[in-house]
């Protein structure tokens, strides 16, 4: 990136972090003149008691006109956004509070920009296709992984196209993001694993991105360092508050990094897996992580040295050894948290791979960030590596 290039750092307008920061929700709502919010969440968060706890907190603050929408699926589909918007308008709500993982936050963000827009939802996909947001938005993650609370994108599943698509606009940046590690303690081990690897992918891909900057790169490396040290511990000991806080902070930093530098081919190749085979976003990224990195390492070996050191390697590691070290650490972490290794484990066949490659090659918004240019044949070869792993 040229030294003369103007750099704009995008994030939520206000960011609260640290233990017990969730207790500031009512105060933040008052600051936004939000009195009748719609809480967008999922049944897992409801079952864990997090929503009930937030409702008690709001009631104690005198806020009792609260609606809840909890029909969020693991990979939110377009009809969910439409249903949620209909409830918002029916109940005359005046703001969105998204509480949950990436699916809940992406849905809440999409609803926030869709309220008041008469167009079909499909017309919002792409970059800067939305109108100015008219309602306040607060995001509160309950997983340490997606970073959606500080990014300007919402990923939804287009069932007809069997592909994930993104709404990209700075209007999606929340007014307030509250990153409270206590909200992640009830996260199931499988979600801790998938979301944690997702955060690591965000950190690594944002560091390798063609659009990484002097601001994003330190965030990426710090997130890599923290995730490498804390993910296995948070997975094995869910109540370990130090590990949970480290993961929450690392996920946030990775979100800040990739929200500005972008992600690359891991995400591009993961999108069709989620759209067609309904793999969760984190698992899709995890399965494609090592195969894509094997292809990327030759394009920027010096960056792999930095990543290896952040993962714990000696400072004098060679470029060749650094690439091997990073791949070994990725595979070790995925194994530690019981992430499936091969596409075959999800019922995907070799006959599916060419179609997956064609679909992934169309995700140019992400592929342009990747340090190595990939042809359709290259992408199919990467899928084959993931299939044979």
C-alpha positions as CSV (number, residue, x, y, z in Angstrom):
1,X,0.0,0.0,0.0
2,X,1.4,3.4,-1.0
3,X,2.4,5.7,1.7
4,X,0.3,8.4,0.0
5,X,-2.9,6.3,0.3
6,X,-5.5,7.7,2.6
7,X,-6.4,5.1,5.3
8,X,-9.8,5.1,7.0
9,X,-10.2,2.9,10.1
10,X,-13.8,1.6,10.5
11,X,-15.3,0.3,13.8
12,X,-18.3,0.7,16.0
13,X,-18.9,4.3,17.0
14,X,-18.6,3.4,20.7
15,X,-16.8,0.3,22.1
16,X,-17.1,-1.1,25.6
17,X,-14.9,-4.0,26.7
18,X,-14.0,-5.9,29.9
19,X,-15.6,-8.0,32.6
20,X,-19.2,-6.9,33.6
21,X,-19.4,-4.4,30.7
22,X,-22.8,-6.0,29.8
23,X,-24.1,-4.1,32.9
24,X,-23.8,-0.9,30.9
25,X,-26.5,-1.8,28.4
26,X,-29.3,0.3,29.9
27,X,-27.0,3.4,30.1
28,X,-25.9,2.9,26.5
29,X,-29.6,2.6,25.4
30,X,-30.4,5.9,27.1
31,X,-27.6,7.5,25.3
32,X,-29.2,6.4,22.0
33,X,-32.8,7.3,23.1
34,X,-33.7,3.7,22.8
35,X,-36.7,2.8,24.9
36,X,-38.6,0.0,23.0
37,X,-35.8,-2.2,21.6
38,X,-36.1,-5.5,19.7
39,X,-33.5,-8.0,21.0
40,X,-32.3,-10.2,18.2
41,X,-30.9,-13.5,19.5
42,X,-31.1,-17.2,19.1
43,X,-32.6,-20.1,21.2
44,X,-29.2,-21.2,22.4
45,X,-28.6,-17.8,24.0
46,X,-32.1,-17.9,25.4
47,X,-31.6,-21.4,26.9
48,X,-28.3,-20.2,28.5
49,X,-30.2,-17.6,30.4
50,X,-28.4,-14.6,28.8
51,X,-31.4,-13.0,27.4
52,X,-33.3,-13.4,30.7
53,X,-30.4,-11.8,32.5
54,X,-30.4,-8.8,30.1
55,X,-34.2,-8.4,30.5
56,X,-33.9,-8.3,34.3
57,X,-31.1,-5.7,34.0
58,X,-33.3,-3.6,31.7
59,X,-36.4,-4.0,34.0
60,X,-34.3,-2.9,37.0
61,X,-33.5,0.2,35.0
62,X,-37.1,0.8,34.3
63,X,-37.1,-0.5,30.7
64,X,-39.9,-3.0,30.3
65,X,-41.1,-2.4,26.7
66,X,-38.7,-5.0,25.2
67,X,-39.5,-7.4,22.4
68,X,-37.4,-10.6,21.6
69,X,-36.9,-12.3,18.3
70,X,-35.0,-15.6,18.8
71,X,-35.7,-17.6,15.6
72,X,-32.1,-17.1,14.3
73,X,-30.6,-20.2,12.6
74,X,-27.0,-21.2,12.6
75,X,-26.5,-19.7,9.2
76,X,-29.1,-16.9,8.9
77,X,-31.3,-17.0,5.8
78,X,-32.9,-14.0,4.0
79,X,-36.4,-14.9,5.2
80,X,-35.2,-14.6,8.9
81,X,-34.3,-10.9,8.2
82,X,-37.6,-10.3,6.6
83,X,-39.5,-11.9,9.6
84,X,-37.5,-10.0,12.1
85,X,-38.1,-6.7,10.3
86,X,-41.8,-7.4,10.3
87,X,-41.9,-8.0,14.0
88,X,-39.9,-4.8,14.6
89,X,-42.4,-2.7,12.6
90,X,-45.4,-4.5,14.1
91,X,-44.3,-3.8,17.7
92,X,-43.2,-0.2,16.9
93,X,-39.7,-0.8,18.2
94,X,-37.2,2.0,18.2
95,X,-33.8,0.2,18.1
96,X,-32.0,-3.1,17.7
97,X,-30.0,-5.0,20.3
98,X,-28.2,-8.0,18.7
99,X,-27.1,-10.5,21.4
100,X,-25.4,-13.7,20.2
101,X,-22.9,-15.1,17.8
102,X,-22.2,-13.9,14.3
103,X,-25.6,-15.1,13.0
104,X,-27.6,-13.0,15.5
105,X,-25.4,-9.9,15.0
106,X,-25.4,-10.2,11.2
107,X,-29.2,-10.6,11.3
108,X,-29.6,-7.6,13.6
109,X,-27.3,-5.5,11.5
110,X,-29.2,-6.4,8.3
111,X,-32.6,-5.6,10.0
112,X,-31.2,-2.2,11.2
113,X,-30.5,-1.1,7.6
114,X,-33.5,-2.8,6.1
115,X,-36.1,-1.0,8.3
116,X,-37.8,1.7,6.2
117,X,-36.4,0.4,2.9
118,X,-39.2,-0.7,0.5
119,X,-36.9,-2.6,-1.8
120,X,-36.5,-6.4,-1.8
121,X,-33.8,-7.6,0.5
122,X,-31.8,-9.0,-2.4
123,X,-31.1,-5.5,-3.6
124,X,-29.1,-4.7,-0.5
125,X,-26.4,-7.3,-1.3
126,X,-23.0,-6.0,-2.5
127,X,-21.1,-2.9,-1.5
128,X,-22.8,0.3,-0.5
129,X,-26.3,-0.7,-1.7
130,X,-28.1,0.4,1.5
131,X,-29.8,3.6,2.4
132,X,-28.7,5.5,5.6
133,X,-29.6,3.7,8.7
134,X,-32.5,5.3,10.6
135,X,-32.5,3.4,13.9
136,X,-29.9,2.8,16.7
137,X,-28.0,-0.5,16.8
138,X,-26.2,-2.2,19.7
139,X,-24.2,-5.5,19.3
140,X,-23.2,-7.8,22.1
141,X,-21.3,-11.0,21.1
142,X,-21.7,-14.2,23.1
143,X,-19.0,-16.0,21.2
144,X,-15.4,-15.2,20.7
145,X,-15.0,-15.5,17.0
146,X,-16.9,-13.5,14.4
147,X,-15.9,-9.9,15.3
148,X,-19.2,-8.9,13.7
149,X,-19.8,-6.3,16.5
150,X,-17.2,-4.1,14.9
151,X,-17.4,-4.8,11.1
152,X,-19.4,-3.2,8.3
153,X,-20.7,-6.5,6.8
154,X,-23.7,-8.8,7.3
155,X,-23.4,-12.3,5.8
156,X,-26.7,-14.1,4.9
157,X,-27.5,-17.3,3.1
158,X,-29.2,-17.1,-0.2
159,X,-31.0,-20.5,-0.3
160,X,-31.9,-20.3,-4.0
161,X,-28.3,-19.5,-5.0
162,X,-26.9,-22.0,-2.4
163,X,-24.3,-19.3,-1.5
164,X,-23.6,-16.9,1.2
165,X,-23.8,-13.2,0.3
166,X,-22.8,-10.0,2.0
167,X,-24.4,-6.7,2.6
168,X,-21.4,-4.3,2.9
169,X,-21.8,-0.7,4.1
170,X,-20.5,1.5,6.9
171,X,-24.2,1.9,7.8
172,X,-23.9,-1.6,9.4
173,X,-21.3,-0.4,11.9
174,X,-23.1,-0.5,15.3
175,X,-23.6,2.6,17.4
176,X,-22.3,0.6,20.4
177,X,-20.5,-2.7,20.7
178,X,-20.3,-4.3,24.2
179,X,-17.7,-7.1,24.4
180,X,-18.3,-8.7,27.8
181,X,-16.3,-11.9,28.4
182,X,-18.9,-13.1,30.9
183,X,-21.4,-13.5,28.0
184,X,-19.2,-16.2,26.4
185,X,-18.9,-18.6,29.4
186,X,-22.0,-20.5,28.5
187,X,-20.9,-21.0,24.9
188,X,-20.9,-24.7,24.1
189,X,-17.5,-26.3,23.4
190,X,-18.2,-27.0,19.8
191,X,-19.1,-23.3,19.3
192,X,-16.1,-22.2,21.3
193,X,-14.0,-24.3,18.9
194,X,-15.5,-23.1,15.6
195,X,-15.7,-19.5,16.6
196,X,-12.2,-19.5,18.0
197,X,-10.7,-20.9,14.8
198,X,-12.8,-18.4,12.9
199,X,-11.2,-15.6,14.9
200,X,-7.7,-17.0,14.1
201,X,-8.6,-17.1,10.4
202,X,-9.6,-13.5,10.7
203,X,-6.3,-12.5,12.3
204,X,-4.1,-14.5,9.9
205,X,-6.0,-13.5,6.7
206,X,-6.1,-9.8,7.7
207,X,-2.4,-9.9,8.3
208,X,-1.7,-11.5,4.9
209,X,-4.2,-9.2,3.1
210,X,-3.1,-7.0,0.2
211,X,-4.8,-4.2,2.1
212,X,-3.2,-4.6,5.5
213,X,-2.0,-1.4,7.1
214,X,0.4,-0.3,9.8
215,X,-2.7,0.0,12.0
216,X,-4.3,-3.4,11.3
217,X,-1.1,-5.5,11.3
218,X,-0.3,-5.1,15.0
219,X,-3.9,-6.0,15.8
220,X,-3.7,-9.1,13.7
221,X,-0.5,-10.3,15.3
222,X,-1.7,-9.6,18.8
223,X,-4.9,-11.6,18.2
224,X,-2.9,-14.5,16.7
225,X,-0.7,-14.5,19.8
226,X,-3.6,-14.5,22.3
227,X,-5.7,-17.1,20.4
228,X,-2.8,-19.5,20.1
229,X,-2.3,-19.3,23.9
230,X,-5.9,-19.3,25.0
231,X,-8.2,-21.2,22.7
232,X,-7.4,-24.7,23.8
233,X,-7.8,-23.6,27.4
234,X,-11.1,-21.9,26.9
235,X,-12.3,-25.1,25.1
236,X,-11.1,-27.5,27.8
237,X,-12.1,-25.3,30.7
238,X,-15.2,-23.3,29.8
239,X,-15.3,-21.5,33.1
240,X,-11.7,-20.3,32.8
241,X,-12.5,-16.5,32.9
242,X,-8.9,-15.4,32.0
243,X,-9.0,-17.6,28.9
244,X,-12.5,-16.4,28.0
245,X,-11.4,-12.7,28.4
246,X,-8.3,-13.3,26.3
247,X,-10.4,-14.9,23.5
248,X,-13.0,-12.2,23.7
249,X,-10.3,-9.5,23.3
250,X,-8.5,-11.4,20.6
251,X,-11.7,-11.9,18.6
252,X,-12.4,-8.2,18.9
253,X,-8.9,-7.2,17.7
254,X,-9.2,-9.7,14.8
255,X,-12.5,-8.1,14.0
256,X,-11.0,-4.7,14.0
257,X,-8.2,-5.9,11.7
258,X,-10.2,-7.7,9.2
259,X,-13.0,-5.1,9.2
260,X,-10.5,-2.8,7.7
261,X,-7.9,-5.0,5.9
262,X,-10.3,-7.7,4.7
263,X,-10.1,-11.4,4.6
264,X,-9.1,-13.6,1.7
265,X,-9.3,-17.0,0.0
266,X,-10.1,-19.0,3.2
267,X,-13.4,-17.1,3.5
268,X,-14.0,-17.1,-0.3
269,X,-13.7,-20.9,-0.4
270,X,-15.8,-21.3,2.8
271,X,-18.8,-19.4,1.5
272,X,-20.0,-22.2,-0.9
273,X,-19.6,-24.8,1.8
274,X,-22.0,-22.9,4.0
275,X,-24.4,-22.0,1.2
276,X,-24.7,-25.5,-0.3
277,X,-23.8,-27.9,2.5
278,X,-24.9,-25.7,5.5
279,X,-21.5,-26.0,7.3
280,X,-21.2,-23.4,10.0
281,X,-19.1,-20.4,9.1
282,X,-16.4,-21.3,11.7
283,X,-16.2,-24.9,10.6
284,X,-16.1,-24.0,6.9
285,X,-13.2,-21.7,7.6
286,X,-11.4,-24.2,9.8
287,X,-11.5,-26.9,7.2
288,X,-10.2,-24.6,4.5
289,X,-7.6,-22.9,6.7
290,X,-4.5,-25.1,6.3
291,X,-5.1,-25.9,2.6
292,X,-5.3,-22.3,1.6
293,X,-2.3,-21.4,3.7
294,X,-0.2,-24.0,1.9
295,X,-0.9,-22.1,-1.3
296,X,-0.4,-18.6,0.2
297,X,2.9,-19.2,1.9
298,X,5.0,-18.9,-1.2
299,X,3.5,-15.5,-2.0
300,X,4.6,-13.8,1.2
301,X,7.1,-16.0,3.2
302,X,8.3,-13.0,5.3
303,X,4.8,-12.6,6.7
304,X,4.7,-16.2,7.6
305,X,7.8,-15.6,9.7
306,X,5.9,-12.9,11.7
307,X,2.9,-15.2,12.1
308,X,5.1,-18.1,13.2
309,X,6.7,-15.9,15.9
310,X,3.3,-14.7,17.1
311,X,2.4,-18.4,17.4
312,X,5.4,-19.1,19.6
313,X,8.3,-19.8,17.2
314,X,11.9,-18.6,17.8
315,X,12.7,-15.2,16.5
316,X,15.4,-16.5,14.2
317,X,13.1,-19.0,12.4
318,X,13.8,-19.3,8.7
319,X,11.1,-18.6,6.0
320,X,10.9,-22.2,5.1
321,X,10.6,-23.4,8.7
322,X,8.1,-20.6,9.4
323,X,5.7,-21.8,6.8
324,X,5.9,-25.4,8.2
325,X,5.5,-24.1,11.7
326,X,2.3,-22.1,10.9
327,X,0.7,-25.0,9.1
328,X,1.6,-27.4,12.0
329,X,0.1,-25.0,14.6
330,X,-3.1,-24.6,12.6
331,X,-3.5,-28.3,12.4
332,X,-2.6,-28.8,16.1
333,X,-5.1,-26.2,17.2
334,X,-7.9,-27.6,15.1
335,X,-7.1,-31.1,16.4
336,X,-7.1,-29.8,20.0
337,X,-10.6,-28.4,19.7
338,X,-11.9,-31.4,17.7
339,X,-12.5,-29.6,14.4
340,X,-13.2,-32.2,11.6
341,X,-10.2,-32.3,9.1
342,X,-11.6,-33.4,5.8
343,X,-14.5,-32.3,3.5
344,X,-15.4,-36.0,3.2
345,X,-16.6,-35.9,6.9
346,X,-19.5,-33.6,5.8
347,X,-20.8,-35.8,3.0
348,X,-19.1,-33.8,0.3
349,X,-18.0,-35.9,-2.7
350,X,-15.3,-35.4,-5.3
351,X,-18.0,-34.7,-7.9
352,X,-19.0,-31.6,-5.9
353,X,-15.6,-30.0,-6.0
354,X,-15.6,-28.4,-9.5
355,X,-19.0,-26.7,-8.8
356,X,-17.6,-25.5,-5.4
357,X,-14.6,-24.0,-7.2
358,X,-16.7,-22.2,-9.8
359,X,-18.8,-20.7,-7.0
360,X,-15.8,-19.7,-4.9
361,X,-14.1,-18.1,-7.9
362,X,-17.0,-15.6,-8.0
363,X,-16.3,-14.3,-4.5
364,X,-14.0,-11.6,-6.0
365,X,-14.7,-9.2,-3.2
366,X,-12.6,-11.4,-0.9
367,X,-10.2,-13.0,-3.5
368,X,-8.8,-9.6,-4.3
369,X,-7.5,-9.3,-0.8
370,X,-5.6,-12.6,-1.0
371,X,-1.8,-12.4,-1.4
372,X,-1.8,-15.0,-4.1
373,X,-4.0,-14.8,-7.2
374,X,-6.0,-18.0,-7.6
375,X,-7.5,-19.4,-10.8
376,X,-10.5,-21.7,-10.8
377,X,-8.1,-24.6,-11.3
378,X,-6.1,-23.5,-8.3
379,X,-9.3,-23.2,-6.2
380,X,-10.4,-26.7,-7.2
381,X,-6.9,-28.1,-6.3
382,X,-7.2,-26.5,-2.8
383,X,-10.6,-28.1,-2.4
384,X,-9.1,-31.4,-3.4
385,X,-6.4,-31.0,-0.7
386,X,-9.2,-30.3,1.9
387,X,-11.1,-33.3,0.6
388,X,-8.1,-35.7,0.9
389,X,-6.8,-34.3,4.2
